[in-house]
Amino acid sequence: MFNLKKENSGILLQGYIKIYDPDSHEIFVDKKNAIHYENMSISLAESLADEGRGNIHEMVFGNGGTNVDPTGIITYLTPNSTGTNAGLYNETYSKVVNDRSRSNLDPIRNKIETRHVSGENYTDIVVRCLLDYGEPPDQDAFDNAIDTNSRYIFDELGLRSYSPDGKGRLLTHVIFHPVQKSLNRLIQIDYTVRVQSLTGFNEV
């Protein structure tokens, strides 16, 4: 049995996402995201136990996170952060970001790294994903779609863990105003997950 009577330590997870065009430097989204704590706890345990699964593997994109009425008013849905089978509202695209995976076709620009400053009680996991000009292959030519329900007008994305059966768990979920991926623009996503010890916790 664990003795929790005077246990003041723990782990805090925080997520931050920045979506931008690396050519024009236009920033589309810059905000915090929701952590799926149950799925994250499973993945952390699987990774630490070296079970061959649980690590961050994919970035998944969808177009079901918002409703836009005829006047342009946007209603944002609540991120899916409960239930082990949680997923995006409507996933339309995914990309492998684990640069150690054979499935990653561009590990230089789609990769995961950790960053830690000696003496600090947190470490950042930085996930970088680039949607190049030619992807997705069936995208519109220009970013001028009228229908916000278009397949590649993204308004939600998340990180998904690796599983040998292809059924990885959703670890994070963020919902934002619609952003179109089209042939005429690059989209870069920098996704940071901060893992912080609550022992001697200081807000950073």
Stockholm file with secondary structure:
# STOCKHOLM 1.0

chainA/1-204         MFNLKKENSGILLQGYIKIYDPDSHEIFVDKKNAIHYENMSISLAESLADEGRGNIHEMVFGNGGTNVDPTGIITYLTPNSTGTNAGLYNETYSKVVNDRSRSNLDPIRNKIETRHVSGENYTDIVVRCLLDYGEPPDQDAFDNAIDTNSRYIFDELGLRSYSPDGKGRLLTHVIFHPVQKSLNRLIQIDYTVRVQSLTGFNEV
#=GR chainA/1-204 SS CCCCTTCCCCEEEEEEEEEECTTTCCEEEEEEEEECHHHHHHHHHHHHTTCSCCSEEEEEEESCSEEECTTCCEEECCCCCSSTTCCCSSEEEEEECCTTSTTCSCTTTSEEEEEECTTCSEEEEEEEEEECTTCSTTCCSSSCCSCTTCTTEEEEEEEEECCTTSCCCBCEEEEEEEEECCTTCCEEEEEEEEEEECTTCCCC
#=GC SS_cons         CCCCTTCCCCEEEEEEEEEECTTTCCEEEEEEEEECHHHHHHHHHHHHTTCSCCSEEEEEEESCSEEECTTCCEEECCCCCSSTTCCCSSEEEEEECCTTSTTCSCTTTSEEEEEECTTCSEEEEEEEEEECTTCSTTCCSSSCCSCTTCTTEEEEEEEEECCTTSCCCBCEEEEEEEEECCTTCCEEEEEEEEEEECTTCCCC
//
